[in-house]
Amino acid sequence: MKFEYPSQLPVSAARSDIAEAVKSSQVVIVSGQTGSGKTTQLPKILLELGRGSHGRQIVHTQPRRLAARTVAERIAAEMGVRLGDEVGYQVRFTDESSPKTRLRVVTDGILLAQIQRDPKLMQYDTIVIDEAHERSLNIDFLLGYLTALLPKRRDLKLVITSATIDSVKFQEHFEHALHTKVPVIEVSGRTYPVQVVYEPLGTAPALMRSVPGFETGAMPGDADYETLSAAPDVKDSREPNVDMPTAVARACAELVIHSSHDRGPRDILVFASGERDIHDFENALRHHYGPRAIDMRRPDAIEIVPL
């Protein structure tokens, strides 16, 4: 197994602190923002320490089935092992592991079910509760049960990862229950500049002010503006009664024009509240872009992918 830690991940810089904390404490809390690399690098640190050996495993919980599988795939790829050998995963109806498995990524529901058959969780020497700040019922049940189990199994290590705001709560809880200090390792996140632009329905295109030729605001008749309402039967979204799918299509069109003047083609991610909205936005975008959304061989093609 390869033990390489990408230098661009903030958690890599805290590797030695995390390793020392795990060696000296039964419970360790790793606190940090999304994007710091906790989920993928922590199991590697534990494996390098020798955890998950002598017939026992490291179990790493994820709140969702898809996350359990993709996290296991990523860790296996980084370590240069085949999924199902040293690194495996288990979700409902699927167990991709073997007798060689040292790290098992599971959903928190799977770990709860295993407690019924193995109350002392003797299969494991290390438990990682990931995304503990989500505070689902499963996570709360697990943390409550482990609080009672840890004094009975002094060899068992518990590592909790959490967003910064909740780490103190977990620290106080376990210090009070176990009557010992619980270290919190702070890991910074990776941040990128974010520009927030509000564009109420019925207003001029907000992003166009920074596009050459639009410094005073886009007006009908300008060449680039026409692409914002080129499709037939699409209402100008400056009308007060414009619907949301049309407004989303125009916002995406603005971003496309803005990026073409700024830094070239980019990807756009639109968050919607449900499947119906996703289809409505997709239809509005396909209607707006017409042939550009149909023929992927065009140099100006735009691929629209509902997720």
MILUMGU-426882 format. One line per 5 residues: their letters; for each residue x, y, z of C-alpha. Coordinates in steps of 0.1 Angstrom, whole numbers, plus 5000, padded with zeros to 4 digits. Layout:
a	X/Y/Z | ... $
This chain:
mkfey	5000/5000/5000 | 5012/5035/4991 | 5011/5062/5018 | 5013/5095/5000 | 4996/5126/5012 $
psqlp	4988/5154/4986 | 5005/5186/4998 | 4976/5207/4985 | 4952/5192/5011 | 4953/5211/5045 $
vsaar	4949/5179/5065 | 4983/5167/5052 | 5001/5194/5071 | 4984/5182/5103 | 4993/5145/5097 $
sdiae	5019/5142/5125 | 4996/5160/5150 | 4967/5136/5142 | 4990/5106/5145 | 5003/5117/5179 $
avkss	4968/5124/5191 | 4956/5089/5181 | 4986/5073/5198 | 4980/5091/5231 | 4942/5094/5233 $
qvviv	4913/5070/5230 | 4890/5097/5214 | 4903/5123/5189 | 4883/5150/5172 | 4894/5163/5138 $
sgqtg	4877/5196/5131 | 4878/5214/5098 | 4859/5227/5068 | 4847/5208/5038 | 4875/5204/5013 $
sgktt	4903/5200/5038 | 4908/5163/5029 | 4897/5147/5062 | 4876/5120/5047 | 4902/5106/5023 $
qlpki	4935/5112/5043 | 4925/5102/5078 | 4921/5065/5071 | 4955/5065/5054 | 4971/5080/5085 $
llelg	4954/5053/5107 | 4965/5025/5084 | 5001/5038/5085 | 4999/5038/5123 | 4992/5001/5121 $
rgshg	4955/5003/5130 | 4933/4978/5113 | 4957/4949/5118 | 4960/4917/5139 | 4926/4904/5126 $
rqivh	4907/4936/5133 | 4896/4964/5110 | 4891/5002/5108 | 4855/5011/5102 | 4848/5045/5086 $
tqprr	4812/5056/5086 | 4795/5078/5060 | 4760/5092/5062 | 4750/5080/5027 | 4755/5049/5005 $
laart	4769/5067/4975 | 4795/5085/4997 | 4806/5052/5013 | 4813/5036/4979 | 4830/5066/4963 $
vaeri	4851/5073/4994 | 4863/5037/4994 | 4870/5038/4957 | 4891/5070/4961 | 4911/5057/4991 $
aaemg	4918/5024/4973 | 4930/5043/4941 | 4952/5066/4962 | 4968/5037/4980 | 4972/5016/4948 $
vrlgd	4952/4987/4960 | 4922/4969/4945 | 4888/4978/4959 | 4876/4949/4981 | 4911/4939/4992 $
evgyq	4928/4960/5018 | 4902/4987/5013 | 4865/4978/5010 | 4830/4991/5016 | 4797/4978/5028 $
vrftd	4762/4993/5022 | 4728/4978/5023 | 4727/4948/5000 | 4764/4952/4990 | 4795/4940/5008 $
esspk	4827/4947/4988 | 4853/4934/5012 | 4874/4903/5019 | 4894/4886/5047 | 4923/4909/5036 $
trlrv	4903/4941/5043 | 4918/4965/5069 | 4897/4995/5061 | 4859/4991/5057 | 4838/5021/5047 $
vtdgi	4802/5017/5057 | 4770/5037/5062 | 4763/5046/5098 | 4732/5024/5095 | 4753/4994/5088 $
llaqi	4774/5000/5119 | 4743/5003/5140 | 4730/4970/5127 | 4764/4953/5135 | 4760/4964/5171 $
qrdpk	4730/4940/5174 | 4752/4910/5164 | 4784/4922/5180 | 4777/4945/5210 | 4814/4952/5217 $
lmqyd	4823/4956/5181 | 4852/4932/5185 | 4857/4932/5147 | 4872/4967/5149 | 4901/4984/5166 $
tivid	4893/5019/5153 | 4861/5037/5145 | 4859/5068/5124 | 4826/5087/5126 | 4827/5111/5096 $
eaher	4805/5142/5091 | 4794/5140/5128 | 4781/5176/5126 | 4752/5163/5105 | 4737/5150/5137 $
slnid	4714/5124/5121 | 4696/5100/5144 | 4720/5072/5134 | 4750/5094/5143 | 4736/5104/5176 $
fllgy	4727/5068/5185 | 4762/5057/5175 | 4779/5084/5196 | 4757/5076/5226 | 4764/5039/5223 $
ltall	4802/5044/5218 | 4803/5067/5249 | 4792/5037/5270 | 4814/5012/5251 | 4847/5029/5252 $
pkrrd	4854/5024/5289 | 4848/4987/5284 | 4872/4985/5254 | 4903/5005/5262 | 4919/4992/5230 $
lklvi	4892/5008/5208 | 4901/5042/5192 | 4874/5066/5182 | 4880/5094/5157 | 4853/5120/5150 $
tsati	4854/5145/5122 | 4832/5175/5124 | 4827/5210/5110 | 4844/5236/5132 | 4812/5249/5149 $
dsvkf	4803/5215/5166 | 4837/5202/5176 | 4836/5218/5211 | 4803/5201/5218 | 4817/5167/5210 $
qehfe	4849/5175/5230 | 4829/5185/5261 | 4807/5154/5259 | 4835/5129/5257 | 4857/5146/5283 $
halht	4827/5146/5307 | 4819/5109/5300 | 4854/5095/5300 | 4870/5119/5326 | 4900/5125/5304 $
kvpvi	4913/5152/5279 | 4900/5148/5244 | 4923/5165/5218 | 4908/5186/5190 | 4929/5189/5158 $
evsgr	4920/5219/5138 | 4924/5216/5100 | 4918/5246/5078 | 4897/5243/5046 | 4905/5254/5011 $
typvq	4888/5286/5002 | 4883/5302/4968 | 4871/5337/4961 | 4833/5338/4956 | 4814/5367/4941 $
vvyep	4777/5369/4951 | 4755/5387/4926 | 4718/5392/4933 | 4695/5396/4903 | 4658/5401/4913 $
lgtap	4633/5392/4886 | 4625/5422/4864 | 4659/5438/4866 | 4687/5444/4841 | 4714/5416/4837 $
almrs	4737/5422/4867 | 4768/5405/4854 | 4768/5424/4821 | 4783/5455/4837 | 4818/5439/4837 $
vpgfe	4816/5428/4801 | 4832/5452/4775 | 4805/5473/4759 | 4780/5467/4787 | 4795/5490/4814 $
tgamp	4762/5510/4816 | 4740/5479/4816 | 4728/5457/4787 | 4701/5470/4765 | 4680/5453/4738 $
gdady	4697/5458/4704 | 4732/5451/4717 | 4746/5420/4700 | 4755/5399/4731 | 4723/5409/4748 $
etlsa	4703/5394/4720 | 4717/5359/4729 | 4700/5363/4763 | 4665/5363/4746 | 4672/5348/4711 $
apdvk	4651/5317/4714 | 4615/5322/4701 | 4587/5326/4727 | 4612/5333/4755 | 4600/5363/4775 $
dsrep	4625/5391/4784 | 4632/5383/4820 | 4630/5420/4829 | 4592/5416/4827 | 4579/5416/4862 $
nvdmp	4558/5384/4856 | 4587/5362/4843 | 4588/5327/4856 | 4617/5311/4875 | 4629/5286/4847 $
tavar	4632/5315/4823 | 4651/5336/4848 | 4674/5306/4855 | 4680/5302/4818 | 4689/5339/4814 $
acael	4712/5338/4844 | 4731/5309/4829 | 4732/5327/4796 | 4747/5357/4813 | 4774/5335/4830 $
vihss	4782/5319/4796 | 4787/5354/4780 | 4806/5367/4810 | 4830/5338/4810 | 4836/5340/4773 $
hdrgp	4848/5376/4778 | 4867/5368/4810 | 4885/5334/4811 | 4869/5311/4785 | 4844/5283/4788 $
rdilv	4835/5272/4823 | 4811/5248/4840 | 4779/5260/4857 | 4762/5242/4885 | 4726/5251/4892 $
fasge	4710/5240/4925 | 4673/5232/4924 | 4649/5222/4952 | 4636/5190/4936 | 4633/5168/4905 $
rdihd	4605/5189/4890 | 4625/5221/4891 | 4655/5203/4876 | 4634/5193/4846 | 4618/5227/4843 $
fenal	4652/5244/4843 | 4666/5219/4818 | 4637/5224/4794 | 4641/5262/4797 | 4678/5259/4789 $
rhhyg	4673/5236/4760 | 4646/5259/4746 | 4669/5289/4750 | 4700/5273/4734 | 4683/5253/4708 $
praid	4709/5237/4684 | 4738/5245/4707 | 4723/5221/4733 | 4716/5194/4707 | 4747/5191/4685 $
mrrpd	4778/5184/4706 | 4800/5187/4676 | 4795/5224/4674 | 4825/5245/4687 | 4800/5265/4708 $
aieiv	4780/5235/4720 | 4766/5235/4756 | 4759/5202/4773 | 4730/5202/4798 | 4732/5174/4823 $
pl	4703/5169/4849 | 4716/5153/4881 $
